[in-house]
Amino acid sequence: MRLSLRFIIPLTLALAAIAYAVVPLVDGLTLRWFARDIDMRSNLVANVVHDSIQESLASGSKTRTLRVFDKIIEDERLYALGFCSASGGPPIATKTFPAEIGCADLGVFADPSKKVLQSDKGPLHVAVVGIDADGSRLGDLVLVHDMSFVQRRSEETKRYVFLFFIGLGAVVSLITVVIAQLSWRGWMEGVRALMRGEGLLRPAGTAPPATLPELRPIASDLRALIRDMESEYRARDESQVTWSPEALRTILRDDLRGEDILVVSNREPYIHARRGDRIEVSRPASGLVTALEPVMRACSGAWIAHGSGTADRDVVDANDHVMVPPGKPSYTLRRVWLTDEEEAGYYYGFSNEGLWPLCHIAHVRPTFRTADWKQYNEANRKFAIAVAQEAKTADPIVLVQDYHFALLPRMIREKLPDATIITFWHIPWPNPEAFAICPWREELLNGLLGSSILGFHTRFHCNNFLDTVDRTLEARVDRETFEVTYGGKPTAVKRYPISIEWPPADTLTGKPVAECRADVRRRNGLPPDHFVGIGVDRLDYTKGIIERFLAIERLFDLEPRWIGRFSFIQIAAPSRSKIEEYQEFETRVRALADRINGRFAGGSAPPILLKVEHHEPPEVYEHYRAADVCCVTSLHDGMNLVAKEFLASRDDERGVLILSRFTGASRELPEALIVNPYDIDQCAAALHLALTMPEAEQRDRMRIMRGLISEFNVYRWAGRMLLDAAGMRKRGKLREPAH
């Protein structure tokens, strides 16, 4: 023991002395590393915001430029931002821009040793990046980062390094003493064995127990299992992830080995239509497209959809491919062609006269025809063939979207047995009694259970699906893990509340709110101080448009002071106009709007401005930003992204959202005014409350709801599905028999 202490204490002290000498070296290296990383980060920030800054400078508006700068420095480490014009003059800079930095002295910061500026706020790192346009230099962007975090980390590093060497000394000393003791005992045992005439060496051909041949496969499997489990359960705290396009690309690279994504939907993200002698590109009015398009821009891959535009065939290549988005292509759009007969039976017939009213329970009787069912089968089979053609590997990741493709997962599974198929059902799933109306319920469930993962917006819809399977099929339903085993294959049933892109693109929110308010009122012949409500929907009987108009009429009955002071703009994109029920619904909507406008014609402005036409996203967002209140009164809805779009558009933190309790969004946004759209008096009261709500209360409600959407955005929605797919693939590999 005395010998051990004599060895341990000097060694520990020696390592402590080494630590004392090493700490300054580590401190210096750490500072240089952080400075280099901040330089790289500055260049990255400059590249990302280059176009936005260039546009704001080109506008000649210093206020707009400063607004762009203020958004950028919301990053906790970016302290200040400034721009020095090549033509000279004082910098355009944020309020935090250090006075010590002048435009004439920017050359000083080219020296790496002089990039750190000492100020009363602590050390600041200064980076200068040139801004060019069309080959000419506009000036220099000056990015100032707060380096106080470096000092804090440096102190922590010193402490940890010192403690590490102390601990290392103690551990090394103990291990050395133990090994010496064991070696001494082993040597003594060897001497005794020799004295007994026993050999020290193992007989030829023998091996230690750990390397016996029969144990080698087990050891190999255990090592592989540990590696995969460590990879799968690597710590990933969702609340600490900034969900963005880069986060999705990281998941694809690290968790899914860089694989492309195949998305299948009936609706295409871009439609090419012929207008006279030219071809125009438009985005359809679709919550599905709103959600998935930014995901595909982030992930690349291929989007497989029905080509329905009048010029769609004119722009594709020999493989029916076209790169999108126009101008900035980032993924492939593969178009599938359907005959008029197939489209009529599959889309208008079985999907929208059968499944749509069946799932929405909106008091419209579902219509099921055998001919439509046959076309539904044939269309699903065409899309399955397209998926197999687009797959670059035997085990692709396929995202099947919505009720148009209930049979598709099973068909893909038959062609690509190893594929990971994520099916997302965008509309509600009804209770088992309602679903039992469908004559082909077993076939639909069998098709959906070909999925690896089946997603819904809400837990309520997941429970309805499990109840339906339990009553309809001979399948094992595990309600604890939300998993269905059918035909020996498991399908995970999960809740994925869909959302929208955050933050919204500058093309949608770049126009100031004040200009939006003025322009919308001027174009509609409304006074500048007129109160405006907005509704944005497809012209569909599930959206509660008639109930909304009746609530406006009731508001004028109960509160006549709003006559001539409040108008409601209803943007209603035409939808499924070949279906008789939709034709009749449009007629009823137009008639009701005319009746209400005629009844209150004495006011200076009509109560309802009905616009049955398609609006592009920038036009829709302009109306969102101009409105005082937004009404979402769906009679039954999966999620409803209009509510989230309205909130995302209001960076002024003004406006009130009235939201139906029958939307999935109402579970996430209780700060909205939640209403029962069938209760006309309640909806009228909500309109009055919204129009009289103080600005402070509007701001408080908006901040909470906008904060939720920023955290739970569409990238998080997609990322959770991809992470679950990655985990499922890893578990599948673990189940494979060892070779």
N, C-alpha and C positions, 0 to 999 in steps of 0.2 A: 504494500500500500504506500509506504514511504517512497519507494522507487517510482511508483506511478505518479504521485504528486510532484516529485522532483522533475518529472518529464513534462507533465501537463501544464504546470504553472509557467515555466519559461516559454513553452511553445505558444501558449495563449497570449502572453505578453508580447512576444515577437510579432504575432499576427496583428495584435492591436497597433503596434508601432507601424507595421506595413499599411494598415488601414488608414492611419493618420496621414501617411504620405500619399496614399492613393486617392483619397477623397478629393483634394484639389484638382487632380488630373481628371477624375470622373466629372467633377463640377464643370470644368472647362469644356470637356467633350459634350456634356449635356447642353450647355449653352449654345455651342456651335451647331449641334443637331437641331435644336429648336429654331435657331435663326434660319437654318437652311430650309426646314419644314415650313416656316412662315413665308419664306420667299416663294416656295413652290405653291403654297396656299394662295398667296397674293396673285400669282400668275393665273391660277385656276379661277379665282373670283373674277379677275379682269376679263378672262376669256368668256366666262359665262355671261357677264353683264355687258359685254362689249356692244352688242347690237342695241340693247335698251338705252345705254348711254349715248350711243351714236344717234339714235332716233330722237332722244330728248334734246340733244345739242342742235340737231338739224332743225328742230321746231323753233329754236331761238328763244324758248321760254326758260328762264332761269328757275322759275318756280317749279316747273315740271322736272327739271334736272335735279333740283334739291329733293323733290319728292321721291325720285328714284333712289337718290343717295340715302335718304332716311330709311327707306325699306331695306336697303342692303346692310346698313350698320345695325340692324336689329340683331345680327349675329353678336353673341356675347363677347367675343374676342376682338371683333373689328371695331376699333375705338372711334375712328374718324375717316372721312373720305373727302377728297378734294380733286379739282380738275384745273390744271394750268393750261390756258390756251396757248397755242403756238404763236398767236399774234400778240401776246403779252397781256398785261393787265392783271388785276388782283384775281386770286383763285375763286372759283365757285366751290364752296366748301360747306360741310355741315358745321353746326354750332360748336362741336367738340374739337374742331381742327386746331392743332397747336399754332399759336402765334409765332413760334420760333421757326416755322417752316415757311420760307418764301419761294415764290416761283423762280426767282433768279438764282437760287442756291440749290436747285435740285441735283446738280451734278455732283455735289458732295456725297450724296447717298449712293453713288455708283460704287464707292469703296466699301467692301463688305465689313470692314472694321468700324465704319462710321454709320452703319445703318441703325444702330441703337441710340436713341435720343433720350437723355435724362430730362424729366420734367417733374413738376410738382405732383403729377398724377402717378409718378413712378416711371420705370423704363418703358419706352415706346419703340416699336420697330417700324421703320419707314421703308416702304417699297415704292418704286416709281416704274410704271408700265405705260408705254406709248399707246395712244389711240389713233388708229389710221382709218381713213375712208377713201375708197377708190384710189389707192396708191398715194394719197397725200396725207401728211401728218396733221391731225387736228390739235394735238397737244399731249399732255401727260396726265395720267390718272395716278394720284398719290393715295396709297392705302396705308393707314396707320393702325397697327395692331397693339393692343394692350399686352405687355409682357410681364405683368405682375404675377401671372400664374407660373412663369418660369422660376421666379424667385422662390415661390412657395414650394414648387416641386424640387428645386435645388436643395432647399433645407431638408425636405423629406429624404431626398436621395443621400445626402451626407449622413443623416441619422441612420438610415437603413443599411448603408454600406458599412458604417462603423460597427453596427450591431451584427451584421452578417459575418464580418471577419472575426469578431469576438466569438460568435457561435461556432463558426467554422473551426476556429482553433480548438475549442472545447471538444467538438465532435471528432476531429482528426486525432486529437490526443487520446481520447477514450478508445477509438477504434484501433489505434496503433498499439495501445497497451493491451487491449483484449486479444488482438492478433498475436502479439508477442507471447502472451500467456498461453494461448492455445498452441502456438508453434512449439513452445518449450515442452508443454505436456505431450504433444504429438511426437516430438523427438525422443522424449523419455520412453513413451510407449513403444516406439520403434526399436530402441535399444533393448528393451525388455523382450520384444518379439524375437529379435535376433538371438538373444541369449537362450530363448526357448526353441530356437531352430526354425522359426516361421519367417517366410519371405515378406518383404515390404511391398513388393509389386503385385498387382492383380494378375491372375492367370491370363494368358493370351486369349483374346476373343471375347472376354467379358466386358461389360459396360456398367457404369454407375446406374442406379435405378431410374434416374430422371431421363436417361437416354435409351432405355430399353426399347426395342423396335415396336413392341405392341403399344407403347405409350405415345409414340411419336405422332400418330394422327390426332389423338386427343389433345396433345399439347398444341399442335398446329391449329386445330379448331378453336381452342380456347384463346390463343393469341389473336386470331382473326376476329373472334367474337368481341374481345375487349377493344380492339381497334375500332370496330364498327359501332359498338355501343358508345364509346367515347365520342365518336364523330356525331352520332345521332343526338346524344343528350348533351352536347356542348352547351354551356350556359348561354342562353339567349333571352334577355329580358326585353319583351316587346315594348315596354314603356320607355326604354332607353334607346330604341331604334328610331332614327329619323326616317319615316317612311316616304320614300321618294323614288324616282326612276332608278337612281343609282343603287338604292337598297334592293330593288328587284333584280338588277343586273348582278349584284353580289350574290344573291340567293341562287341565281342560275349558274353562276361561276363556281361557287363553293359547295353548294348542296346538291345541285343537279348536273354538275360536270359540264356546264356550258351548253346544255341542250336547248334547241329551239322549241317554241311553243306553237301548237296548232290549235286555233280557235275555230269552232264551227257555229254559225248562227244563220238563221234565215235572212235577217236584215244585213245588208252590207254597210260598211262605214262610210263609203263614198259612192255616190251615184253619178254616172255620166249620162247626161241627157242632151238631146239635140234641140237647139233653139235656132230655127232657120238654117243658116249655113255654118253655124259654129256649135261647138260642144261645150257645155257648161258642167261644172262639178259642184255638187251640193252634198250636205250632210243631212241624213234623214232625222225626223223628230222621233227620237227613240232613247229611252233611258238606258237600254242595253248598250247602244253605241256610245252614249255619253260616258258610261263607266269603262267599257273595254278599250276604247280607242287609245287613251293615254297609256294603258297597260301595254298594248301592243307596240306603241312607239318606244316604250322602255325596253321591252323584251325581244323585239325582232320576231322572226318566225313567219308564219303564214296564217292568214285569216281566210277561211273557206265560207263563202256565202252565195246566196242566190243572186245571179246577175239579172236585175229587173229594170235597169235604166235603158232608155231608147238608144243610147249610144255606147252601152257597155261592151258590146261585141267589137266595136270599132277601135277600141284602145288596148285590147288585150293582145298578148303574143300567141305563138302557136300552142302554148301550154295553158292558155286561158289565164295568164298571169298579168297583173299590172302592179307597178310599185306605187305605194302611197305612203304618207300624204302627198298631194301634189306640191311640187316645189321643194319639199324636204323629205324625200322617200326614206323610210326606215323599216318597212316590212312589206311582205308580198300579199296582195289580195288575189286569191284564186276564186274565180267565178264558176258556179255550177249552173247549167242551163236547164230549165224546165219547160216542157210544152205548156200551151195554154190549158190543156185538159188537166195536166198534172198540177199546175198552179191553182186551178179552180177547185180541184178535189182536196189536195193536200193542205193548201194555205187557207183559202177562203172557206172551204167546206169543213173538213174534219178539225183543223186547228182552231178556226175562229168562229165557226157556228156550233162546234161541239165542245172542245176542251176549254176554250176561253170562258163561255158562260157557265160551264160546269164548275170550274175552279173558282170563279169570282162570286158565285151565288148572288147575282145581281138581278134576280127576278126576271131573267130572260131565259126561256126554255131552251136547253141544249138540243141541237138537231144532229142525229147520227145517221149516216147513210152508208150502206155497204160499198157503193162505188167510191165515196170519199175515202173510206178506210183503205181500199186497194191503192188509191193514188198516194195516200200517206205512207204506206209501206214502200211503194216504188220510189218516192222522193227520198225517204230515209236511206234506201239502198244506194241511190245515186251518190248521196253525200258520204256514205261509208266507203264507196269506191274511191272518191276523191281524197278522203283521209289516207287511205292506203297508198295512193299515188304520191301524196305530198310527204309522207313519212320518210325521213332520211335514215332511220334506224328501225330495228325490230321492236323497240320499246319506247316509242315517243310519249310525250305528255300531251294529252288532248283535252281541251276545255270545250265541252258540249253545252250549248246555251239554249235553255228554255223549252217550252212545251211543244215546239214544232218537231222536236227530235227525241221523243220518248222511246222510240225503238232503236235509235242509233247506237247507244252504248253497247248493246248486245251484238249488233252487227259489226261494230269495230272490234269487239272482243273476239269474234269468230275469225276475223282476218288478221288481227294483230294480238295474239293471246297475251303477250308480255307488256302491252301498252298500259300506261297509267292514265285512266280516264276519269276526269273530274267533270261531273254534270251539275250545272247550276240551274235551278228551277226559279225563274224570276217572278212568277206569279204565285198567288196563294195556293196551298194544297188543301182541298176540302176535307170535311170529315168523311168517315167510311160510308155512311149512309148516302151522302150526296155522290161520292165517287162510284158507288154501286150502280148508278144509272147507266154508266158507259157499258155498252155490250162487249167491248174488248178490254175490260179492265185487267184481266190476267195477263194478256199480251203486253199491255203498257207497263205493268209492274215488272214483268220479266225483262223487258227491254231496259228499263231504268236500273235494275239490279245487275246489269252488266257493267255498271260503273265501279270504279275503285272507291270514289268518294262522291256522295250525292249531297249537294248543298241547298239550303233554303235561307230565307232572310231572317226568320224568327224561330225560336224554340217551339212555339205553338204549331207552326207548319211542320216541323220535324216530328212532333208528337202525332199529328194527324196522319203523316205518312206511315209511321210505325204502326199505328192503329189499323190503317188500311191494309198493310201487308199482313198483319196478324190475322185479320178476318178473311183475307182473300186467298192467300197462298199457304202452302205447306213449307214454311220457312222458320228458321230460328231467329227470334227477335230478342236481342239483349238490350233491355232498356237502361241498364246501368252504363254501358259503354256506347250506347246508341249505334249499334252495329247489327246488320241483318246478314245472316248466312243463308244463301240460297244456291242450291246445286253445288254445295261444297265450297263456294267462293264467298268471301266476306265483302260487304259494302258498308263503308262508314257513312253514317247520316249526320251531317254537321250543320251548325248555324254559322253563316257568314253574312252579316249585315252589309249590303253593298253601299258604296258611297261614290264620291266624285273626286276629280282631280283637285289637289290643293298644293300651292295656291292656284287660283284660276289664271289662265294665260293673260298676258298683258293686252292681247287683242280684244279680250272680253271686258276688262276693267280699266283700260287705259283712259277712257273718256271720263272726265270728272263728273261726279254725281250732279253738281249744279247744272252742267251743260245737258246731261241726260234729262233732268227734270224739265228744263226749259224747252228742249227740242221736242220731247214727246207731247207736251201740252200744246206747243205751237202747231205741230203736224195734225193734231186731232181737234183743233179749234177750241181748246180749253183755256180759261184764264190762267195767268202765271201762278196764282195762289190756290188753284183748284186742287181738291183732294182726289187722289187717283188710287184705285185698286187694280190688281193685276191677277189674271188667271192664265196659266199656260198648260194646255192639255192637248192630247189628240182628241178628235171629235168622237168620243166613245161613251157609251151609256154607263160605264163603270166609274167615270170620273166625277159624277155628281154635278154636272154643269147646270142642269135644270134646277136641282135643289139650291144651288148657289144663286141663280137668278131670282128664285122665289124668296130667298133670304134678303136680297137687295130690295125687292119690292116691299117686304115686311119692314125693313129698316125705315123706308120712306113713310110707311103708314104709322109707325110708332114714333119716329123722330123726323117730322116734316122739315126741320131746319137744314137737313142734309140735301133736300131737293135743290138742284142748281149749284150745289157746292161739292158734290161727290159724284164721280163717274167711275164705272168699272170697265176696264179694257180686257176683253176675253180673246186671247189668241188661241184659236182652235185649228190645229193642223188637220186637214182632211185625212180620213183613215178608213180603209176597207170599204170604199164607196161602192163596190160591186155587190155587197151584201145588203139585202133588202132591209134588215133591221137597222143598219147604219144609215141608210137613205132616209128611213122614216124618222130616225132620231135627229138627223140634221134638220129635217123639216120642222120637228117639234121645237128644237132649240131656236131656230130663226123666228118661228111664230111667237114664242114666248118673249124673246127680246123685243120684237116689234110691239107686242101688246104692252109691255112695261114702259117702253119709250113713249108709246102713244098716250098712256095713262098719265105720265108725268111730263108731258111735253111743255108745260108752262115754264119750266126752269130754263136757265141760260145755256145748259149743256145736257145732252142726253144721258140718262142713267147708265145705259149699257152700250159700249162700242164693241160689236162682235166682228172679229176678223178671221174668217174661215179661209186661211191661206197659210202656206209654209213660210216660216221665218228662220233665217240663218242664226246660229248662236250669238254673234255680236248684236243683232237686232233684239233678240230675246233678253240678253243681259242689259241692254240699254233700257228696256221696259222695267226689268227688275229694279234697276238703280233709280228709276224715276218714280217708282210707286211708293205710296205711304203704307199700303197693306197688300199682302199676297194671300190669296185663298187657295188652299188645297183641300177639297172636300170630297175626296174619292169615297165611293160607297163600299169598295173593297179593293185593296191594293197590296202588292207584295212589299214594296218599300216606299216608292215615290221619290224620285230624285229632284223633281221641281222644287220641293221644299228645301233641299240642301243647296241647290243652285242659287235660290233666292238669298239664302243666308251667306253663301260664299261671295255673292256679288256686292254685299253691303259692307264695304270696308269703311264706310262712314258711321257704322254701328247705329243706323236708324232704320225705321220700318218695323212692321209687326207681321208675324206669320200666324195665320189661322189654319189649323191642321186637323184633319179628320182623325178620329180615334180608330178608324178602320184601316189606317195605313201602317206599314211596318215602321215608318219614320217616327210615329207618335211614341213608340217605346223608347226611342233615343232622345227625343226632343221635347221633354215635358214643359220646358220654358215657353213653348209656343202656346197660343190659345187653343186648347184641345176642344173639339166640338163633335157632336153627333149630327152628321149632315142631314139625317131624316127629321131632326128637330129644328124646324124653320125658325121658331122664335129664339131658340138658343143661338143659332147662327147669326141672326139679325142683331142680337145683343152683343155677340162677339165683334161684329163689324163696328158697332157704336163704341165699344170699349177700345178697339184698336185705333179708331179715328181720334179719340180723346186721350189716348195714353200719353203721359208726360215723357219728354225726351230722355230724362234720366232713367226711367223704367225701361224704355225701349233699349237704351244702351246696355243696361245690366243684363237684360234677357239675351240680347244679341251677342254679347261677349261670351256668355256661357255656351250658347249653341255654336257659335263660330269656333270656339276653342275645341269643342268636341269633334267637329268636322275636320279641323286641322290635324287632330290626333288620329282619328279614325277615318282616314281618307281612302281613296280607291286603291292606292298602292299597298296599304295595309290589308285591305280585303283580298287582293290578289296574292300578296306575300304570304298570308296565312294559309291559303289554299296550296301554294307551291311548297311551303314548308311541310305541310301535312303530306303532300305527295312525295316529297323527298324522304320523310320518315317512313312512309309505307313502302317505298322502293327498298330502303335499307333493311327493313324487317323482312321483306320478301326474299332478299338475298341470304339473310340469316337462316331462313327456313329451307333453302335449297340443300339437297343432300351433298355431302362432301365427296369429292372425286379422288 
